[in-house]
Amino acid sequence: MPRAWAECHGREAPLPWVKRYGEVADVVSWLHLSQREALAGAVLMGVLTGEDPSVILSMPAAHHRADGYVGDVGTAIVAGRKPRRDRHQHMSLVLSQAPDWISIPNDPQSVSTRDELHTAFGLYVLLHELTSRSRELIASQLLLVRQAQGSPGRPQLSERFSADMVRPWAHAHELVADKKDAEGRAVPLRVTLGIIRLTHVELHQRPVAHSERTLATRYLARNRGNLAEYQKVVADALATEVAKAKTRGVMATFTEDDLRQAQEEPEEVAATYGVDVATLKRMIDGELDTVMNACADNTGGQHAPVGQPCRASFMQCLDCPCARALPRHLPIQVLVHDRIAERRAQLPALQWAQRFAAPHAQLADLLSRHSKTALDDARTAATEADQTLVTRFLDRELDLR
């Protein structure tokens, strides 16, 4: 291979034949990402994930393929880091091949199977491939590696980025805002990774690596219109789900007196609760327990064809005519109610309303039949096994998939 460099006044310079292929930076860009290209990748990653600028610019190349390289939906788990979180700074980023409603192209069939830039997973895989050799040359562990300004005519490689680099990147592309100024002239579009993050959470109305409170007070509060709209959506969802809960009624509940009467007059108690004597006995013995109640007829419910075993979530028992609550179920019911209430502070408001508002209202009505003393005693009586069961139940580990 012919020499490409020569000594000139004590410094190395490219030989004339090299210039036939373009400037040195142009030739190097055949093998390595230019700063502009790397920043384009960072901007697009911000659009697709809504992550903090520091997380994107320091994203590692090491990752775990949760799909095992064989799943229909590619998924990469990457270790992220937000230094200002102090001891909670480390987190896992899940980059999925499933696009959201915003990033789906008008014509999905036109997207190359190799360059799927409408998903975070597709972008990550592409950047990982494009920077592979660059990382090897400088022993970098980061995803983004770019050309850097080295000695004249001899670019170097660097893994260092600053969020401030995005602003001149946008200016170089002559990006303009949708609205023009008072005189009808185009207005340069202000682009930063911070603004991209804000736009992402406003569009999706859900937190990204922060709490629901931070979403409302730090992000949505900047635009009161978006915050008000989000609050209205949440309020409407709550009202709808609570209204559903009230129209469904409360499951039939045995009292201690009912259980005592069942020992002497089982036919009368069975008739009162719409079951036969054999079923009543099995319910009292605990043979028909689900999670929060006993099931009087597993093949005659409203969530499966008649004669077929019910496959619905045990949460659906709250409005099923086959459900019967016995006194021994009270500790579990109290635990589920309290855990659902706790998750209100852990989940996005809209997600909690859609998933838990109705069962929370149903359980509140169910528990209102008991005195405060009985509820306090039930909380005290809850065992470690009860706690474990409720955790698995709310994490949907007991659902049939």
Salt bridges, closest charged atoms under 4 A:
GLU12 OE1 - ARG154 NH1 1.87
ASP52 OD1 - ARG84 NH2 3.38
ASP67 OD2 - ARG65 NH2 2.73
ASP100 OD2 - HIS204 NE2 3.01
GLU129 OE2 - ARG114 NH2 2.59
GLU136 OE2 - ARG133 NH1 3.06
ASP181 OD2 - ARG185 NE 3.08
GLU183 OE1 - ARG185 NH2 3.16
ASP236 OD2 - LYS232 NZ 2.98
GLU241 OE2 - LYS244 NZ 3.33
ASP257 OD1 - ARG260 NH2 2.22
ASP285 OD2 - LYS281 NZ 2.89
GLU287 OE1 - ARG282 NE 3.06
ASP289 OD1 - ARG328 NH2 2.91
ASP289 OD1 - HIS329 NE2 3.01
ASP319 OD2 - ARG248 NH1 3.13
ASP319 OD1 - HIS303 NE2 3.84
ASP338 OD1 - HIS337 ND1 3.25
ASP338 OD2 - ARG379 NE 2.70
ASP376 OD2 - LYS372 NZ 2.84
ASP376 OD1 - ARG379 NH1 3.58
ASP395 OD1 - ARG343 NH2 2.74
GLU397 OE1 - ARG392 NE 3.13
ASP399 OD2 - ARG396 NE 2.91
